[in-house]
Amino acid sequence: MHPINTVKGAITTGFVLAVVLSVVVSSMSGTGLHVDLAHIGRWLHIVVGVMWIGLLYYFNVVQVPGLAAAAADKGGPGGAGVAKYIAPRALLWFRWAAAATWVTGAYYLVAFYGVDGAINAFTLQGGTRTIGVGIWLGTIMLFNVWVLIWPNQQKILGMVPATDEEKAAARKTALMASRINFILSVPMLMFMGAQSHGLPF
């Protein structure tokens, strides 16, 4: 089977290609291949972070408005197919990408800045204060994913038993937490990048 025909195959191919290109570029530059675990951690942090934030933006910009439009379209196809086939799969990748983003970020922080630098980041002190703001925003977002969004989505999608009233309340809570994450993602990304590239203001 062709690797592009499956999600697993495409992901594997992407990672293999990244390693191969790293070897080629290293040999062309004459530096030789050097495995830097801190930079590998940052690369993985960026990859899974793009997955997490990409899905967050998909939910807020595409799926939620699309399902609202489907519900308002009397006689239309409705949103049952999205709720049954797409949302559970998207939420699976979403919540685990969120966890992987936080874990790889914590690894990179310690590997690159050391334990003292990581503590300074979390306490918003010293040279890692800027990334520390991004870390706290990302940590709040991770909390929202696992404590507010996912448990309520399970009720909405019928994965756990819930009354109609509980589902309505779950929709409000999940939407509010998702919108908060959508808003927080903008300054979070700015402060994460600003550690090495500077604040734009």
C-alpha positions as CSV (number, residue, x, y, z in Angstrom):
1,M,0.0,0.0,0.0
2,H,1.2,3.5,-0.9
3,P,2.2,5.5,2.3
4,I,0.3,8.5,1.1
5,N,-3.0,6.5,1.2
6,T,-3.1,6.3,5.0
7,V,-2.7,8.8,7.8
8,K,-0.1,6.6,9.5
9,G,1.8,6.2,6.3
10,A,1.9,9.9,5.6
11,I,3.0,10.8,9.1
12,T,5.7,8.2,9.0
13,T,6.9,9.3,5.6
14,G,7.0,13.0,6.8
15,F,9.2,12.1,9.7
16,V,11.5,9.8,7.6
17,L,11.8,12.6,5.0
18,A,12.7,15.1,7.7
19,V,15.5,12.8,9.0
20,V,16.8,12.1,5.4
21,L,16.9,15.8,4.6
22,S,18.7,16.6,7.8
23,V,21.4,14.0,6.9
24,V,21.7,15.4,3.4
25,V,22.0,19.0,4.5
26,S,24.4,18.1,7.3
27,S,26.7,16.3,4.8
28,M,26.5,19.2,2.3
29,S,27.5,21.7,5.0
30,G,30.5,19.6,6.0
31,T,29.4,19.7,9.7
32,G,28.4,16.0,9.8
33,L,25.3,14.7,11.4
34,H,24.9,15.8,15.0
35,V,22.0,14.7,17.1
36,D,20.9,17.5,19.4
37,L,18.1,16.2,21.7
38,A,17.1,19.7,22.8
39,H,16.5,20.8,19.2
40,I,14.7,17.5,18.4
41,G,12.5,18.3,21.4
42,R,11.8,21.8,20.0
43,W,11.0,20.3,16.5
44,L,8.6,17.8,18.0
45,H,7.1,20.5,20.1
46,I,6.4,22.6,17.0
47,V,5.0,19.6,15.0
48,V,2.5,18.5,17.7
49,G,1.8,22.2,18.6
50,V,0.8,22.9,15.0
51,M,-1.5,19.8,15.1
52,W,-3.1,21.1,18.4
53,I,-3.6,24.7,17.4
54,G,-4.6,23.7,13.8
55,L,-7.4,21.6,15.2
56,L,-8.4,24.3,17.7
57,Y,-8.7,26.8,14.8
58,Y,-10.6,24.2,12.7
59,F,-13.1,23.7,15.5
60,N,-13.7,27.4,16.1
61,V,-13.5,28.7,12.5
62,V,-15.0,25.8,10.6
63,Q,-16.8,23.0,12.6
64,V,-18.8,25.0,15.1
65,P,-20.1,27.6,12.6
66,G,-20.7,24.8,10.1
67,L,-22.7,22.8,12.6
68,A,-24.7,25.9,13.5
69,A,-25.5,26.5,9.9
70,A,-26.5,22.8,9.4
71,A,-28.8,23.0,12.4
72,A,-30.5,26.2,11.0
73,D,-30.9,24.6,7.6
74,K,-34.3,23.0,7.9
75,G,-34.6,20.1,5.5
76,G,-30.8,20.1,4.9
77,P,-28.5,17.1,5.6
78,G,-27.9,18.2,9.2
79,G,-24.7,17.7,11.2
80,A,-25.2,14.1,12.2
81,G,-22.3,12.8,10.0
82,V,-19.9,15.4,11.4
83,A,-20.9,14.5,15.0
84,K,-20.7,10.8,14.4
85,Y,-17.6,10.4,12.2
86,I,-15.5,13.6,12.2
87,A,-15.8,15.2,15.7
88,P,-14.7,12.1,17.7
89,R,-11.6,11.6,15.5
90,A,-10.7,15.3,15.5
91,L,-11.1,15.4,19.3
92,L,-8.9,12.3,19.7
93,W,-6.0,14.1,17.8
94,F,-6.8,17.4,19.5
95,R,-6.6,16.3,23.1
96,W,-3.5,14.1,22.6
97,A,-1.8,16.7,20.5
98,A,-2.4,19.1,23.4
99,A,-0.8,16.8,25.9
100,A,2.1,16.0,23.6
101,T,2.7,19.7,23.0
102,W,2.9,20.4,26.7
103,V,5.2,17.4,27.4
104,T,7.6,18.1,24.5
105,G,7.6,21.8,25.5
106,A,8.5,21.0,29.1
107,Y,11.3,18.6,27.8
108,Y,12.7,21.3,25.5
109,L,12.5,23.9,28.2
110,V,14.6,21.8,30.6
111,A,16.9,20.5,27.9
112,F,17.7,24.0,26.4
113,Y,17.4,26.3,29.5
114,G,18.2,23.8,32.3
115,V,16.2,23.2,35.4
116,D,16.9,26.7,36.8
117,G,15.8,28.3,33.5
118,A,12.6,26.2,33.5
119,I,11.9,27.3,37.1
120,N,12.5,30.9,36.1
121,A,10.1,30.5,33.2
122,F,7.3,29.1,35.4
123,T,7.9,31.9,38.0
124,L,8.2,34.6,35.3
125,Q,11.7,35.6,36.3
126,G,15.0,36.1,34.5
127,G,15.8,35.6,30.9
128,T,13.0,33.1,30.3
129,R,10.2,35.3,31.5
130,T,8.9,35.9,28.0
131,I,8.5,32.2,27.2
132,G,7.1,31.7,30.7
133,V,4.1,33.8,29.7
134,G,3.5,31.5,26.7
135,I,4.0,28.5,29.0
136,W,1.3,29.6,31.4
137,L,-1.1,30.4,28.6
138,G,-0.5,27.0,27.1
139,T,-0.9,25.3,30.4
140,I,-4.3,27.0,30.9
141,M,-5.3,25.9,27.4
142,L,-4.2,22.3,28.2
143,F,-6.3,22.4,31.4
144,N,-9.3,23.6,29.3
145,V,-8.9,20.8,26.8
146,W,-8.8,17.9,29.3
147,V,-11.0,19.3,32.2
148,L,-13.6,21.3,30.3
149,I,-13.7,20.6,26.6
150,W,-13.2,16.8,26.4
151,P,-15.6,15.7,29.3
152,N,-18.3,18.0,27.9
153,Q,-17.8,16.8,24.3
154,Q,-18.3,13.3,25.5
155,K,-21.7,14.2,26.7
156,I,-22.5,16.2,23.5
157,L,-21.5,13.3,21.3
158,G,-23.3,10.7,23.3
159,M,-20.1,8.9,24.4
160,V,-21.3,9.2,28.0
161,P,-25.0,9.2,29.1
162,A,-26.5,12.7,29.5
163,T,-29.9,14.3,29.6
164,D,-30.9,16.9,27.1
165,E,-30.4,19.6,29.8
166,E,-26.9,18.2,30.6
167,K,-26.1,18.2,26.9
168,A,-27.2,21.8,26.5
169,A,-25.1,22.9,29.5
170,A,-22.1,20.8,28.1
171,R,-22.4,22.6,24.8
172,K,-22.1,26.0,26.5
173,T,-19.2,25.0,28.7
174,A,-17.3,23.3,25.8
175,L,-17.9,26.2,23.5
176,M,-16.8,28.8,26.1
177,A,-13.6,26.8,26.9
178,S,-12.8,26.4,23.3
179,R,-13.3,30.1,22.5
180,I,-11.1,31.0,25.5
181,N,-8.4,28.7,24.1
182,F,-8.9,30.3,20.6
183,I,-8.3,33.7,22.1
184,L,-5.4,32.6,24.4
185,S,-3.7,30.9,21.5
186,V,-2.9,34.3,19.8
187,P,-0.8,35.8,22.7
188,M,0.5,32.3,23.6
189,L,2.0,31.9,20.1
190,M,3.4,35.4,20.2
191,F,5.2,34.9,23.6
192,M,6.5,31.5,22.6
193,G,8.1,32.9,19.5
194,A,9.2,36.1,21.2
195,Q,11.7,34.2,23.4
196,S,14.0,33.9,20.5
197,H,12.6,36.4,18.0
198,G,11.5,39.3,20.2
199,L,8.1,40.8,21.0
200,P,6.6,42.7,18.1
201,F,5.5,45.6,20.3
